[in-house]
């Protein structure tokens, strides 16, 4: 099923917008009403015309079928009246007459019409089915409808003759049926036009009535397109409010109040972020001096020429190492705070190929037990940005690959270019990043092996990859991760130089 299409019973497609549903409902209700009126009118007219035919049949009696009784033979004395009636009858054109003796049709004829161009009654050819149907007409009952093969629909009435025979008189239904069909055609045209006009007018009316709701939807769409994750957010103007007594007005009012609450919450959150960012930057800046001082005193104590107990020497070495680690952490936190504050980076041409060569050379020296390879294009690749920060991105990615993969792992650093972006990839065939931490791998203080690094046993602070993401975003780029056992790839996309 295609997205956004709703299907009803038996696969019927239903309109998915409120405007379309209201218009379709209006048209459907009007169509049902027109159909009900049309059916009622047709039934009533058909009944009225049939009643008129029945009345005419009663008035006509058996005059015409009685005239067919002797079919031109010599008449007896008591048939003199019948002969007189045969000469003087005035029947409507198309009148049908039949005489039955013992259930068998002996004579059947129809009064000629103008188009028949005849001066005498027309004999009718009846099929076996027609004869059976005529014989089944009960004598003395009300009129009923029969379909004769050569004549069409007739309304017939059976009466008892004076010689024990049965006289059947019929009047054609053609005129009544033509009138009914004409009414049906007129209804179809009129009701069809009414539905088209009502559908068009209804669509305009519904559109006009739902304009306030459309404005609310447009405002909601603009809000949904805003980046609300962080930073200062300016919400669009409120949706125009309509009559608060209407449902649409209530929705607009509630939506505007909700936007007000959201805007207040975003303003308070941004203020909290700014205070926290300012605190982190100030604290990091203030900590740099005492941390450097502690490290300096520890290194100075280790250089003392007098004999020092081994335990004191070990403690001083740990103090120097931890103070160095704390200094790196403070510098990283200060860098993140400055990047969060939106401080501009340098924008100069940077030879990315040279940065990669230098970074891989440093990584070989730091991790000789790994295999380091390069995949570089023939021509040097340049980008516009901050060379020091981009070098820090490379150093963090290579350090991450070196620290979190076993000895012998192959690490490949590649550079690629296209019309849209310059890509920097770091791939390794190590065990991969655990699945449970992949969604938050670029968040701060995320570490792959907490059990190994907790408890003062070394390891990073979990800020390296967050710095990579922050620097890439500050350059107008992005960083992604694809990892599974045996293959891990970090890809940094930067705008072309």
SULUR-V26040 format. One record per residue. NEAR is the number of other C-alpha atoms within 8 Angstrom. Layout:
# SULUR-V26040
NEAR + NEAR
This chain:
# SULUR-V26040
3 + 4 + 4 + 5 + 10 + 8 + 8 + 8 + 5 + 4 + 6 + 7 + 8 + 9 + 10 + 9 + 6 + 7 + 10 + 10 + 11 + 9 + 12 + 10 + 8 + 10 + 11 + 8 + 8 + 9 + 10 + 8 + 8 + 9 + 8 + 8 + 8 + 10 + 8 + 8 + 8 + 11 + 8 + 8 + 9 + 11 + 8 + 8 + 9 + 9 + 8 + 8 + 10 + 10 + 8 + 8 + 13 + 8 + 6 + 10 + 9 + 10 + 10 + 14 + 15 + 12 + 12 + 13 + 8 + 8 + 7 + 4 + 5 + 5 + 8 + 6 + 5 + 5 + 8 + 9 + 7 + 9 + 10 + 8 + 10 + 11 + 6 + 6 + 8 + 4 + 8 + 6 + 9 + 10 + 12 + 15 + 14 + 14 + 16 + 14 + 10 + 5 + 6 + 8 + 12 + 8 + 10 + 14 + 12 + 13 + 13 + 14 + 9 + 7 + 5 + 6 + 7 + 9 + 5 + 6 + 9 + 9 + 7 + 8 + 6 + 10 + 7 + 6 + 7 + 11 + 11 + 8 + 9 + 9 + 11 + 6 + 9 + 7 + 9 + 8 + 7 + 5 + 9 + 8 + 8 + 9 + 9 + 10 + 8 + 7 + 7 + 10 + 11 + 14 + 14 + 13 + 16 + 14 + 11 + 10 + 9 + 5 + 4 + 7 + 11 + 12 + 15 + 16 + 17 + 12 + 12 + 12 + 10 + 9 + 7 + 10 + 9 + 8 + 8 + 11 + 8 + 8 + 9 + 10 + 8 + 8 + 10 + 8 + 8 + 8 + 10 + 9 + 8 + 8 + 11 + 8 + 8 + 9 + 12 + 8 + 8 + 10 + 11 + 8 + 8 + 11 + 9 + 7 + 7 + 10 + 8 + 14 + 10 + 8 + 10 + 12 + 8 + 8 + 12 + 8 + 8 + 9 + 9 + 6 + 6 + 8 + 6 + 7 + 4 + 7 + 7 + 7 + 11 + 5 + 8 + 7 + 5 + 7 + 11 + 8 + 9 + 9 + 8 + 10 + 6 + 8 + 7 + 12 + 13 + 11 + 9 + 15 + 10 + 8 + 10 + 10 + 8 + 8 + 10 + 8 + 8 + 8 + 11 + 8 + 8 + 11 + 10 + 8 + 8 + 11 + 8 + 8 + 9 + 9 + 8 + 8 + 11 + 9 + 8 + 11 + 12 + 8 + 8 + 12 + 10 + 8 + 9 + 11 + 8 + 8 + 12 + 11 + 8 + 11 + 13 + 9 + 8 + 12 + 11 + 8 + 8 + 9 + 6 + 7 + 4 + 4 + 5 + 6 + 6 + 6 + 6 + 8 + 10 + 8 + 8 + 12 + 11 + 8 + 11 + 13 + 9 + 8 + 12 + 11 + 8 + 9 + 11 + 8 + 10 + 12 + 10 + 11 + 12 + 12 + 9 + 10 + 12 + 10 + 12 + 9 + 8 + 7 + 7 + 6 + 8 + 7 + 7 + 8 + 9 + 10 + 10 + 10 + 11 + 7 + 11 + 10 + 8 + 8 + 12 + 11 + 8 + 8 + 13 + 10 + 7 + 6 + 8 + 8 + 6 + 12 + 9 + 10 + 8 + 7 + 8 + 8 + 8 + 4 + 4 + 8 + 10 + 11 + 13 + 11 + 12 + 11 + 9 + 6 + 8 + 11 + 10 + 9 + 11 + 11 + 10 + 11 + 13 + 12 + 9 + 9 + 10 + 11 + 7 + 7 + 9 + 8 + 6 + 7 + 11 + 11 + 13 + 12 + 14 + 10 + 13 + 9 + 9 + 7 + 5 + 6 + 10 + 14 + 11 + 11 + 12 + 13 + 11 + 13 + 12 + 12 + 9 + 11 + 11 + 7 + 6 + 5 + 10 + 9 + 6 + 7 + 10 + 10 + 9 + 8 + 7 + 12 + 9 + 8 + 6 + 7 + 5 + 7 + 11 + 8 + 4 + 5 + 7 + 6 + 6 + 8 + 9 + 10 + 14 + 12 + 13 + 12 + 12 + 14 + 11 + 11 + 12 + 14 + 9 + 11 + 10 + 8 + 11 + 10 + 11 + 7 + 9 + 8 + 9 + 10 + 10 + 9 + 13 + 15 + 11 + 12 + 11 + 12 + 12 + 13 + 12 + 12 + 7
